[in-house]
Amino acid sequence: MNTISLTFDEHQINRTVIGGKYNSSPDALNISVIILNSTGSHFKVQLFKNLLECNFASIISIENDANNYSIEDMSKRFPEIKFIVPLEDATDGDMINMAMSELYSEYVLVIRDTLHVPSGIILSKLAERLTETGIYCVVPRLLDNNKNAMYSHTSPCAERGHFLIDKSNVVNGGMKTLYPLDFIALYNRKKFIRLGGFDYSIKSSYWQNLDLAIRSWLFGEETRLTTMLQFAYETEPPVEDKTVNMDYLRYYLKNEMPRMKNEEGVIKGIYFIRFFFNSSCGFLQARRLFKDARFWVKKNGPKFKMDLRKLIEEWSK
């Protein structure tokens, strides 16, 4: 059995859903919000109030603690907000996928309850400007808890045949960026679903985020920065865990190994020997990982518009 989802809704998470109302107002924004919650954030009440002032189509709050007994009280206080509680271990990507399946708006803003979200952060005119290009992903400018600019601008490059990512805190509106930090971005929901969403088989937040981001570029979509939207962390920003492990290997096989052939993405069988000797895996485990990824690439081959080599070559054009 292949362990990589071939469709967006193939992997389901058991959940409890409480409350929530769809905003049917004619002047509601065509943007919904997904809030990824940390345990017991004391910023949550004000965050909810500020978001409700913006007239979003829907707001979903994902709670990561099934034993949080304040959720029912919060749902009564904020009946417009839908609260979702995963009943099993779930990654950030799992939770975003789960919430996306509950929404209908064209765009979805993913944020965290550890961000400062001022009142009126997105109103109708700004919403129109943020979504007018129809691109897959719009990344806001991020500041740390000391109001210093974070390295939100990421670019692909290669050194001695190895793929690397350059980072910069210089942000100009419309600049390409490889991926959104900490999953925080405005996503085109239909394009997100067509891309397959986040890969549930990758548990590391960093590799799961990078996997979908690079896949989107290879499939012909775009992620760009905006200076019209800015968030600052109220707490210390998370540190990206780039540990090279099994999650990295799954990401690598799906994104860095495929090459274009006859206008499709492919992984040649001969690549296995190189992968095996560089993977630090046993033979059977390496063969299973390689077989799963090769099957996934074969099924998605026609969706590839370029391989990673071409993405790097054309990035600055």
Secondary structure, 3 states (H helix, E strand, C coil): CCCCCCCCCCCCCCEEEECCCCCCCCCCCCEEEEEECCCCCCCHHHHHHHHHCCCCCCEEEECCCCCCCCHHHHHHHCCCCEEEEECCCCCHHHHHHHHHCCCCCCEEEEEECCEECCCCCCCHHHHHHHHCCCCCEEEEEEECCCCCECCCEEEEEEECCEEEEEEECCCCCCCECCCCHHHCEEEEHHHHHHHCCCCCCCCCHHHHHHHHHHHHHHCCCCEEEEEEEEEEECCCCCCCCCCCCHHHHHHHHHHCCCEEECCEEECCCCHHHHHHHHHCCCHHHHHHHHHHHHHHHHHHHHHCCCCHHHHHHHCCC
